[in-house]
Amino acid sequence: MLTVAYDGGHYSGFVRQANARTVGGELGGAVSAIDPRATNLRAASRTDAGVHARGQLCAFDSTKELSPRSWVLALTQHLPQEIAVVRAASVAPGFDPRRHAQRKTYRYSVLHSVVRDPFWEGRAWRISERFNQSEAVRSARALLGKHDFRAFRGAEDQREETVRQIFRIDVHTAHSDERITLIDVEGNGFMYKMVRIIAGSLVDIGRGRLAADAFERALESGVRTDLGITAPAQGLCLEEVVLDVDLQDFWP
């Protein structure tokens, strides 16, 4: 299994596509260059176009008897600069990190500035309006716990099971840059565009475009229009996936 970090700004999401450049396509191509008989990648999260990751997990089955260290070093030679394998571990054949994911943590970054910052370009959503962070913090508490989040998904998501559990949601200022608001969301699973809808709604609440009780109303009604906008993809990053198994032989 691989732990993968990537800048998704120039990619059409993770899932491999026939006519678009994707993170999964690049990573799968690197695996195939080492072992043409390897199976397709099984990823913990299907990140959208433009979304980044620090802790994406991917597994595949290979006929090559290589150590985790050898996989990391070999794959690095076949990957573009925007994608890096940062760790590897041996897992049982057929292991699917998505099925073993207990918790996923996403971070959304918001830049408060009236001018562009090239060092945050493509990594944060820039807004120039006044932002009431305390109001956003209070509103976010309504999302904690287990709820039916059917209102918090993109129209393309047609799955029937829409109950999810949010363990933690923090809205806070970055220690490294007081212009940055970080929105951390940790849950047992997320639907299509769910975190971006939460982030966009929190920003709309903070800048006074959406009522402070919007989350309560949306959870009760199940209607997407009770929420705010869908935040742009470039501010979102998959930070960590916690599995229900303990893997010991990661390298490095």
MOUR-V860519 format. One record per residue. N is the residue number from 1. RES is the residue in one letter. SS is DSSP state (@ for helix, = for strand, . for the rest). D_FIRST is the distance of its C-alpha to the first C-alpha in Angstrom with 2 decimals. Layout:
N_RES_SS_D_FIRST, N_RES_SS_D_FIRST
//
This chain:
1_M_._0.00, 2_L_=_3.79, 3_T_=_6.90, 4_V_=_9.61, 5_A_=_13.37, 6_Y_=_16.06, 7_D_._19.74, 8_G_@_20.22, 9_G_@_23.96, 10_H_@_24.34, 11_Y_._21.93, 12_S_._22.72, 13_G_._19.80, 14_F_._16.19, 15_V_._16.92, 16_R_._17.90, 17_Q_=_21.71, 18_A_._24.27, 19_N_._26.60, 20_A_=_24.71, 21_R_._22.31, 22_T_._19.08, 23_V_@_15.91, 24_G_@_13.95, 25_G_@_16.52, 26_E_@_16.20, 27_L_@_12.45, 28_G_@_12.79, 29_G_@_15.79, 30_A_@_14.16, 31_V_@_11.69, 32_S_@_14.90, 33_A_@_16.87, 34_I_@_15.02, 35_D_._14.71, 36_P_._17.09, 37_R_._16.33, 38_A_._12.64, 39_T_._12.36, 40_N_._12.30, 41_L_._9.52, 42_R_=_9.22, 43_A_=_9.49, 44_A_._10.62, 45_S_._13.78, 46_R_._16.00, 47_T_._17.65, 48_D_._21.17, 49_A_._22.87, 50_G_._23.48, 51_V_._21.08, 52_H_=_18.98, 53_A_=_15.78, 54_R_=_14.88, 55_G_=_11.87, 56_Q_=_10.32, 57_L_=_6.88, 58_C_=_5.59, 59_A_=_4.30, 60_F_._6.84, 61_D_._9.02, 62_S_._10.73, 63_T_._14.05, 64_K_._13.63, 65_E_._13.56, 66_L_._12.15, 67_S_._11.22, 68_P_@_8.46, 69_R_@_11.64, 70_S_@_12.63, 71_W_@_9.69, 72_V_@_10.32, 73_L_@_14.00, 74_A_@_14.16, 75_L_@_12.47, 76_T_@_14.72, 77_Q_._17.67, 78_H_._17.11, 79_L_._16.47, 80_P_._19.39, 81_Q_._20.32, 82_E_._19.37, 83_I_=_15.60, 84_A_=_13.62, 85_V_=_10.15, 86_V_=_10.98, 87_R_=_8.29, 88_A_=_5.45, 89_A_._5.10, 90_S_._6.01, 91_V_._6.22, 92_A_._9.31, 93_P_._10.20, 94_G_._10.56, 95_F_._8.35, 96_D_._9.07, 97_P_._8.27, 98_R_._11.74, 99_R_._13.46, 100_H_._12.30, 101_A_=_13.16, 102_Q_=_16.33, 103_R_=_17.19, 104_K_=_16.69, 105_T_=_18.74, 106_Y_=_20.30, 107_R_=_22.88, 108_Y_=_25.79, 109_S_=_28.05, 110_V_=_31.75, 111_L_=_34.08, 112_H_=_37.72, 113_S_._39.81, 114_V_._42.66, 115_V_._41.47, 116_R_._38.28, 117_D_._36.06, 118_P_._34.23, 119_F_._31.70, 120_W_._30.64, 121_E_._31.15, 122_G_._28.23, 123_R_._26.61, 124_A_._29.20, 125_W_=_31.78, 126_R_=_35.20, 127_I_=_38.07, 128_S_._41.60, 129_E_._43.19, 130_R_._43.94, 131_F_._41.13, 132_N_._41.78, 133_Q_@_38.62, 134_S_@_40.26, 135_E_@_40.92, 136_A_@_37.30, 137_V_@_36.21, 138_R_@_38.71, 139_S_@_37.74, 140_A_@_34.01, 141_R_@_34.80, 142_A_@_35.67, 143_L_@_32.03, 144_L_._30.89, 145_G_=_30.30, 146_K_=_29.78, 147_H_=_31.53, 148_D_=_31.84, 149_F_._30.49, 150_R_._31.75, 151_A_._33.68, 152_F_._30.64, 153_R_._29.00, 154_G_._29.66, 155_A_._32.06, 156_E_._29.47, 157_D_._27.65, 158_Q_._29.50, 159_R_._27.43, 160_E_._29.71, 161_E_._27.80, 162_T_._28.30, 163_V_=_28.29, 164_R_=_25.81, 165_Q_=_25.91, 166_I_=_26.04, 167_F_=_25.58, 168_R_=_26.55, 169_I_=_28.08, 170_D_=_29.50, 171_V_=_31.75, 172_H_=_32.57, 173_T_=_33.64, 174_A_._31.26, 175_H_._32.38, 176_S_._32.05, 177_D_._34.10, 178_E_._36.62, 179_R_._36.64, 180_I_=_33.12, 181_T_=_32.55, 182_L_=_29.02, 183_I_=_28.16, 184_D_=_25.21, 185_V_=_24.27, 186_E_=_22.05, 187_G_=_21.87, 188_N_._20.23, 189_G_._19.88, 190_F_._21.70, 191_M_._23.56, 192_Y_._24.14, 193_K_._25.62, 194_M_@_26.14, 195_V_@_25.27, 196_R_@_27.31, 197_I_@_30.19, 198_I_@_30.11, 199_A_@_30.12, 200_G_@_32.84, 201_S_@_34.93, 202_L_@_34.71, 203_V_@_35.88, 204_D_@_38.66, 205_I_@_39.74, 206_G_@_39.77, 207_R_._41.94, 208_G_._44.23, 209_R_._43.42, 210_L_._42.18, 211_A_._43.72, 212_A_._42.23, 213_D_._42.00, 214_A_@_40.07, 215_F_@_36.99, 216_E_@_39.21, 217_R_@_41.00, 218_A_@_37.91, 219_L_@_36.35, 220_E_@_39.68, 221_S_@_40.43, 222_G_._37.04, 223_V_._38.38, 224_R_@_36.35, 225_T_@_39.59, 226_D_@_40.09, 227_L_._37.33, 228_G_._37.15, 229_I_._35.55, 230_T_._31.92, 231_A_._30.83, 232_P_._29.78, 233_A_@_26.13, 234_Q_@_26.12, 235_G_@_26.47, 236_L_=_23.29, 237_C_=_19.96, 238_L_=_16.87, 239_E_=_16.74, 240_E_=_14.38, 241_V_=_12.57, 242_V_=_13.30, 243_L_=_11.85, 244_D_._14.27, 245_V_._12.44, 246_D_._12.44, 247_L_._9.67, 248_Q_._11.79, 249_D_._10.45, 250_F_._8.88, 251_W_=_10.60, 252_P_._12.80
//
